[in-house]
């Protein structure tokens, strides 16, 4: 096993260990702090990709995230940050409109993840984790063994066969998991898992687009063997919005 491959596996093991501890403890403050730490690094990396100075934006994100701890439906709070920044833009024309971008990506998505936890409990984050992870694993192995048809010019290594394999695996296992741990019907659970998986695929594709636009291979180098935080959570940022929205529709 090469050094880079070993680093990748070691980092993955540490990340999985931390996630398991947070999940098993299932304490509101610890979960909020853990997600907040992820948001902080993802926010800075997004600023690099968007070529935005996030130093002046961090206070906005921090205020919103602190407020989110006390709100039942924190996704609404992203609008607080947006209208505050819009007010500043109207008052001081020197503000760059691109400053809005990190407030949508990744802040808004992280608020959806936090809202999932507050409204549907830790099990909903497990659903999210399993669906997106299996989408990645299924896509990798299916694409490696059967991939022939390019999926998108944005990510040349991805194949349509890989996407089908990943979504298929995530749909079946995710559907079974959701149906067995909730009162959601099996058919609805399959649909929920499938649409969440598809959203995750495009979340990954969107970050690939941002990296190509920025001319970089990874969003950062914080995680040895894996790149940046955004490289690890890109699929979750879209998938969480889809999962939360669908759960709200069926409420």
Secondary structure, DSSP 4 states (H G I P E B T S, - for coil): --HHHHHHHHHHHHHHHHHHHHHHH--HHHHHHHHHHHHHHHHHHHHHHHT--GGGTHHHHHHHHHHHTT-SSGGGGHHHHHHHHHHHHHH-TTS-GGGGHHIIIIIIHHHHHHHHHHHH-HHHHHHHHHHHHHHHHHHHHHHHHH--SEEETTEEEEEHHHHHHHHHHHHHHHHHHHHHTSS--HHHHHHHHHHHHHHHHHHHHHHHHHHHHHT-SSS-SSBTTTB-HHHHHHHHHHHHHHHHHHHHHT-
